[in-house]
Amino acid sequence: MKVKVISRSTEEFTRERSQDLQRVFRNYDPALRPQEKAVEYARAVNAAKLEKIFARPFVGAMDGHADGVSCMAKNPNHLKGIFSASMDGDIRLWDMASRRTVCQYPGHKGAVRGLTVSTDGTILISCGTDCTVRLWSVPIAGAGESEDSSRNVSKPLIVYAWKHAFWAVDHQWNGNVFATAGAQVDIWDHNRSEPLNTFGWGNETSVSVRFNPAEPNLLATSASDRSIVIYDLRMSSPARKLIMKTKTNSIAWNPMEPMNFTAANEDCNCYSYDARKLDEAKCVHQDHVSAVMDIDYSPTGREFVTGSYDRTVRIFQYNGGRSREIYHTKRMQRVFCVKYSCDGTYLISGSDDTNLRLWKAKASEQLGVVLPRERKKQEYLDAVKDRYKHLPEVNRIVRHRHLPKPIYKAANLRRTIIEAERTKEKRRKAHSAPGSISAQSYRKRRIIREVE
Amino acid sequence: MRGYGADLESLKDKKLKGQLSVKEQLYGQSAKAAAKTEKWIMPTEGGSLVAEGLEKTWRMKQEDIISEVDILSSRKACDISLRVLGPYTLVYTLNGRNMLMAGRKGELATIDMLTMNLIKNFQVKETVRDVVFLQDGQTFAAAQKKYVYIYNRDGTEIHCLKEHEAPQSLQYLEKHFLLSSINKYGQLHYQDVSTGEMVANYRTGLGGARAMRTNTFNAVIGLGHPGGKVTMWKPTSVKPLVSMLCHHGPVTAMAFHTDGRLMATAGMDRKIKLWDLRKYQVLRSFAGHARTLDFSQRGLLAVGNGSFVDIWRDSGGDQSFMDRYMNHSMVKGYQVGRVRFRPYEDVLGIGHSNGISSVLVPGSGEPNFDSWVANPYETRQQRREKEVRALLDKLQPETIMLDPGRIGTVRPTRATEAEEEDVAEVEKEAAIAAAKASALKHKTKGRNKPSKMLKKKQEGIERVKRSFMELPPERESKKLKKTEEVELPRSLQRFAKKKSS
């Protein structure tokens, strides 16, 4: 007869020297783990609570401007720096790590309306209400970090004067050309003092302009006649025009899905469109209670940040109808511009109270070097929380945010109004002949028409 | 992520549902991949006893097995003979590392089974009826004559739990940190040993249970009562979850299979029954007495009776056909008090009237342990870390339920309730409309005054509305009262409840 008994030798299962790691043996049989679902659920609740405990999104404020911050620009070649310009014509380059001004560029006589950096990161282009476009040279990354070069003051490389005030400027992602928005959309080259080309459709001023990240000849502008126009540089006439019910303040292209862009609108919503099919919005992002002033996408293309006139900054998922996160401070007044940092970890918001504020994109993230075990633990906690976040107990904790009272009340009011309108519509439809009133989806409702 | 999938049916948000179902699919795939790698990462093979030719496995004696097996394993079969302090009962820790033996007349001893060292031996000079290990394998609770006492590793009495009076059996739920006891009056107590609060205190009403076991699958406590009933309890309900009449006489022993689907009970009516816990029906019934029962990790059933221990094994795979696997007879005169399989080893511990014996039972233990569930080679640091993690993951007593997969699901009754209400409303409105539309008979000879016709119509509508109300009209309640009075026979009328007039 054959007999075999479990026999384990202690040497195989324990470590030899005290400097070795402990040996770990795994058996994934679920029978060894009773009530695992309850344990995971308990961990999800605890993970949600811990996330709230560690949520400290505000990193710091950059103080220095004398008037409200009107626009900002990121340098794609330098992670740590950000340019900002204010309503009194003061342009500064900040070092985000020390939150100090590295370089100042005085010169503009009125408000600076647009800032952008060229593709190679060496030239800063600014435009303002004093009808000038100025090109400045950007200091090289290493030189900007020594202490004595703070309060560095530069002269512009060149100043181009033109006929009308400018409202926005943007540079091609991969090229030599930049576009300004004003009474018309002008296309400039660095070395020419006159625009290469001028686009205009209708008599209205263009308020913002953005080049497409993947297609260098495509750009989108928004005008004060409530329209969004897409231009192609190779054609002499504009490509498409979309007229909405309210004005769009800013547009941002999704860097990972370059055919989609999101427009920040005056009616407190952001609308994501597919540039190929403009008759219906892909997604409507609702949550702000006042006009959305600026929008910027994360380099991952999965999230975007919006700053609004209601003194809050919100982060949305690229396909989410509601915001994932809201940041507010008592001292932060109307937010005029927001930027996502180039590594996707921070947001910078520039507001009316002359400060730029640095926030974390994930409020409870641990910054700095994270050990592999810590990182794995955090990933596990995120995954287990995501698994159960649709259940009421976990959802209540994950969704909870403190809102300032005016915003809370304004949001309630908006909700009541929208609900009332919806009920009215439903009743009208119910009491009218079937088929006489057609339901219009919310994504289409805000569009008046599309024009070729 | 190893638990069952999250319940997505209750979700109305289609986008979120889509995202979560994609993730759940991913988890399912990774679980399948983990199962495939099993044969490469499992270091140990299980035990087995294969009969060759005309031999039968149940004729194999321990001496034969010991002679065939290697030295380390043969050392695991041992006999500890202590005659003085009464019949002995034993319990192992969850990782099979430590064993605690308790003599009825008051002896307590903890032994480290890996090194066969005696950790601590002391006398309490009182009857000790039952013992359990608590959260780490070092603290333990003893059900003594009057109260339950908790001792630490060095034998120091840490706590005296006075609310448990005259306890007979103890059970410990590890994930919930709940210590529960039953006494001879049938009072079931649940106490949280991490915070010290008494969670529940129930009178079973069925007398003191001699058999008390935990179903490890769902943390439900099963009690076997002297009336033949087996009840299953959870700490948050006054009534038992399940109450089944199992035997014609008192239930003497019971055991739960590790997967929670099988229960073995033995009664004084000379029957040992195997129950299916999904349908609550008898699967198999054997004849025989049993003083004690235990299931091993691999599904072997040990039956202790008199001075014999029988071990049964299911050869069909679905526990419907159990045949005799092994048999161990002790020295005549030794009465077997308790049998317990040692986790992760092929060893069966027998507590009898003269001490403790361990016998080798090939194929009873799970050969491959998971270090993060139960590690027999735990170091002190790992043990401490494990205790802290267990406290962080402690489950609340409300999570104990018969079907543990129901956690994380949402009760869908609201929708159906609303639907029923809607349906009832529609019916009501239809009935009222019909009543309003009904034409009254046109009476002659001046009896169809408009006011009277209107009143009759209103009465008809009221009647219809009343029939949909929940409370019955007053006439019906008066009738009920009259019938109550009539029911009592005349001789007992004076004991009838007096009407408050």
Chai-1 contact restraints between the chains, C-beta under 6 A:
chainA,res_idxA,chainB,res_idxB,connection_type,confidence,min_distance_angstrom,max_distance_angstrom,comment,restraint_id
A,M1,B,A51,contact,1.0,0.0,6.0,A-B,restraint_1
A,M1,B,E52,contact,1.0,0.0,6.0,A-B,restraint_2
A,M1,B,E55,contact,1.0,0.0,6.0,A-B,restraint_3
A,K2,B,V50,contact,1.0,0.0,6.0,A-B,restraint_4
A,V3,B,L49,contact,1.0,0.0,6.0,A-B,restraint_5
A,V3,B,I65,contact,1.0,0.0,6.0,A-B,restraint_6
A,V3,B,E68,contact,1.0,0.0,6.0,A-B,restraint_7
A,V3,B,V69,contact,1.0,0.0,6.0,A-B,restraint_8
A,V3,B,P362,contact,1.0,0.0,6.0,A-B,restraint_9
A,K4,B,G47,contact,1.0,0.0,6.0,A-B,restraint_10
A,K4,B,S48,contact,1.0,0.0,6.0,A-B,restraint_11
A,V5,B,G47,contact,1.0,0.0,6.0,A-B,restraint_12
A,V5,B,V69,contact,1.0,0.0,6.0,A-B,restraint_13
A,V5,B,S73,contact,1.0,0.0,6.0,A-B,restraint_14
A,V5,B,D346,contact,1.0,0.0,6.0,A-B,restraint_15
A,V5,B,L360,contact,1.0,0.0,6.0,A-B,restraint_16
A,V5,B,P362,contact,1.0,0.0,6.0,A-B,restraint_17
A,I6,B,G47,contact,1.0,0.0,6.0,A-B,restraint_18
A,I6,B,E345,contact,1.0,0.0,6.0,A-B,restraint_19
A,I6,B,D346,contact,1.0,0.0,6.0,A-B,restraint_20
A,I6,B,G365,contact,1.0,0.0,6.0,A-B,restraint_21
A,I6,B,P367,contact,1.0,0.0,6.0,A-B,restraint_22
A,S7,B,D70,contact,1.0,0.0,6.0,A-B,restraint_23
A,S7,B,L72,contact,1.0,0.0,6.0,A-B,restraint_24
A,S7,B,S73,contact,1.0,0.0,6.0,A-B,restraint_25
A,R8,B,T44,contact,1.0,0.0,6.0,A-B,restraint_26
A,F13,B,Y377,contact,1.0,0.0,6.0,A-B,restraint_27
A,T14,B,Y377,contact,1.0,0.0,6.0,A-B,restraint_28
A,V24,B,S371,contact,1.0,0.0,6.0,A-B,restraint_29
A,F25,B,S371,contact,1.0,0.0,6.0,A-B,restraint_30
A,R26,B,D370,contact,1.0,0.0,6.0,A-B,restraint_31
A,N27,B,N368,contact,1.0,0.0,6.0,A-B,restraint_32
A,N27,B,D370,contact,1.0,0.0,6.0,A-B,restraint_33
A,Y28,B,A34,contact,1.0,0.0,6.0,A-B,restraint_34
A,A31,B,D259,contact,1.0,0.0,6.0,A-B,restraint_35
A,L32,B,D370,contact,1.0,0.0,6.0,A-B,restraint_36
A,L32,B,V373,contact,1.0,0.0,6.0,A-B,restraint_37
A,P34,B,T216,contact,1.0,0.0,6.0,A-B,restraint_38
A,P34,B,F217,contact,1.0,0.0,6.0,A-B,restraint_39
A,Q35,B,K175,contact,1.0,0.0,6.0,A-B,restraint_40
A,Q35,B,P404,contact,1.0,0.0,6.0,A-B,restraint_41
A,E36,B,R2,contact,1.0,0.0,6.0,A-B,restraint_42
A,E36,B,G3,contact,1.0,0.0,6.0,A-B,restraint_43
A,K37,B,G3,contact,1.0,0.0,6.0,A-B,restraint_44
A,K37,B,Y4,contact,1.0,0.0,6.0,A-B,restraint_45
A,K37,B,I407,contact,1.0,0.0,6.0,A-B,restraint_46
A,K37,B,G408,contact,1.0,0.0,6.0,A-B,restraint_47
A,A38,B,L395,contact,1.0,0.0,6.0,A-B,restraint_48
A,A38,B,T399,contact,1.0,0.0,6.0,A-B,restraint_49
A,A38,B,I407,contact,1.0,0.0,6.0,A-B,restraint_50
A,V39,B,D393,contact,1.0,0.0,6.0,A-B,restraint_51
A,E40,B,G3,contact,1.0,0.0,6.0,A-B,restraint_52
A,Y41,B,I407,contact,1.0,0.0,6.0,A-B,restraint_53
A,Y41,B,G408,contact,1.0,0.0,6.0,A-B,restraint_54
A,A42,B,D393,contact,1.0,0.0,6.0,A-B,restraint_55
A,A42,B,L395,contact,1.0,0.0,6.0,A-B,restraint_56
A,R387,B,A6,contact,1.0,0.0,6.0,A-B,restraint_57
A,Y388,B,A6,contact,1.0,0.0,6.0,A-B,restraint_58
A,Y388,B,G408,contact,1.0,0.0,6.0,A-B,restraint_59
A,H390,B,L11,contact,1.0,0.0,6.0,A-B,restraint_60
A,H390,B,L16,contact,1.0,0.0,6.0,A-B,restraint_61
